[in-house]
Amino acid sequence: MVAFIFGAHFSSYTFIAPFLLQYADFSTEGITWVLLGFGAIGFVSNFAVSATVTRNLKASLATMVLMLMISLLMMPALRHSAPTVVAIILAWGIAFGAIPLCLSLWIQKSTSDLPEAGSALFVGIIQVAIAVGSSLGGGVVDRVGIPADFELGAVLALVGLAILGSFLTPQKDIGSTSVPGERLGTRPDCGQSV
């Protein structure tokens, strides 16, 4: 799940500036301001989502991944409206500002008995997702174009969302303290953690 969600972002994020320049007719200065807005709103989002993530981790994460997926799908379709493109990129910034927090908390709760191992695994998966996502994105851009790359990112986000949906929610909300023996990401059909 972590790899697909981070892969969705990093397969496409590299190509925001070229997309805005080539497909949406933004100036270089305009792109700078949009990317600054992306970063600033992501920073704020990270703090804002901390209020909801503790109440309902799965719903918070699902909402952010869905927002990322919709942003990736809508950018190419609505590229002729500059204000709409800016709004979409800011929505993407909100989503990705919150996703690392949500996933970090998910990993912490899933590996509460081995927090160091969970953190190391989380960082390792993210690094692989960045490398593979960026490589896949670059390959798609080279062969088909940037709009197709955003579609790839949306598909990766959808797969991550489907995996998230496959996890059963414990009786208590997964953002709260779990009942002894319950673990996030444990699939009752196979008893293995993901």
N, C-alpha and C positions, 0 to 999 in steps of 0.2 A: 504494500500500500504506500509506504513512504517513498519508495523508489519511483513509482508511477506518478505520484503527486509532484515530487520535486522534478522529475523528468519532464512533466507537462510544462512547468514553468521555464526550466532552463533550455528546453528545446526551442522555445519561442522568444524568450526575453531578449536574447542577443540581437534579435532582428526587429525590435521595436523601432529603433532609429532609422534603419534602411526602409522599413515599411512606411513610416511617416514621410520620409523624403521622397520615395519613389511612387507610392500608391496614394498617399493622402495629401500631397502637395504642401507639406509643412516646410517652413524655412528652418535653417540650422538653429537659429536663435529660438524659434518656437519649440523645436524638439528639446532643446536644453531646458526650457521652462517646464515642458510636459514631464520630462524625466525627473526634474527636481520635485515636481508635484507628486510623482509616483513614489519617490523615496520618502518625502515628508509625510504623505498620508499613510504610507506603510508603517512608519515609525509611530504615528498616532494610533493606528489600528492595533498595533501590538499591545499597547497599553489599554485601549478601550475593550478589546476582546477578553482581556484578563478578568473582567467582571462577569462575563457570561460563561467562559470556558470552565470555571469551577462548578457552575450549576449544571451544565449539560455539555460535556466534552464532545460527545458524538455529534450532537446537533450543531454545535459551533463549528466543528471541523467540516461536517457535510455542507453547511451553508457557505463556508469559505471556498471549498473545492468547487462547489456548484457555481459560485460567483466567478472563479478563475475560468472554469470551462465555458460559461456563457460569454465572458469577455473575449476569450480566444475565438469563439465562433462568430461573434458580432463584429469584431474589428474589420475583417475584410468586407463584410456585407454592407457596413455603414461607413465606409472610408471616405465618402464624398461629403460628409458633414463634419467639419472640424470640431464644433462643440461636442458632438456626439462621440467622436473618437477620443477627445480629451476625457470625457466622462467615463468611457469604457476603460481607458488606461488607468484612471484614478480608481475605478472599481477593482481592476486587477491589482493595483497597489494595495488597496485595503485587504483584499484576499490574501495576497502573499505576505503582507505584514503580519497577519494573524496565523497563517498556516504553520510556520516553524514553532510558534508557541504551543499551538494545539497538538502538534505531533510530538514535541518534546515532552509535554505533560502525559500524552498517551504512553510514550515509551517509559517514562518514570513510573507510571502506575502499573504498566505491564511487567516491569522488571524490578519491582520494589525489593525483592530479596537479593538482587544482584545489580545495584544501581550503576556501578562503574562499568560492568559488562554491557548493560543496556545503553549507557551513554556512548561507549566506544562503538557498539554496533550501529547506533543511530547515526553517528558522525560518518562512519565508514559507508553506510548505505547512501547517505546524502552525497558524499564525494563521488561514488560510482554513478549515482543518478545524474549529477552535474555533467560528468564526463560523457556518459552514454547519451543522455538527453541532448547535449550540445552537439555531439557527433551526428546523431540521427537528424537533428534539426538542420545542421549544415548540409547534410546529404540531400535532404528534401529540398532545401532552398536551391542548391546547385542544380538539381534535376527538374524540379517542378515549379518552384517559386515560393515566395514568402507567404502568400495566402494559404497555400497547401500546408506549409509548416505550422501555421496557427491551427489548422484543422488537426494535424498530428497531435499538437499539444492538447487540444480539446479531447481527442480520443484517449490519450494517456490519462487525462484528468477523469474521464468517464470510467476508465478501468479502475483507477484509484478509488473513485466513489463507489463503484460496484463492490470492490473488496471491503471497503468500510461498511457498506450495507450488509455484507454477509456476516459480520460479527454480531452475535446476539448481545443485546443489552441486558446486563444483570438486573435483578429485581430492583436494586438501588441504582440510581443514575450513575453512569460510568465516570462522571466527573466528581462524584463523592467517594467517600471511603467505602471500599467494597466489603462484603461479607467475608469472613475468613474462608479461605479456599477458593474464592472467586478471583479470576484474573482477567484483565482486559485482553481481548484478542484471543481468548481460548475458545476453540471451536469444540462444542460438545460431541460432535460426530467423530472426531479423531483424537481429542484430548491434547492437541499440540498447540503451542503458542505460535503466533505469527509475528 
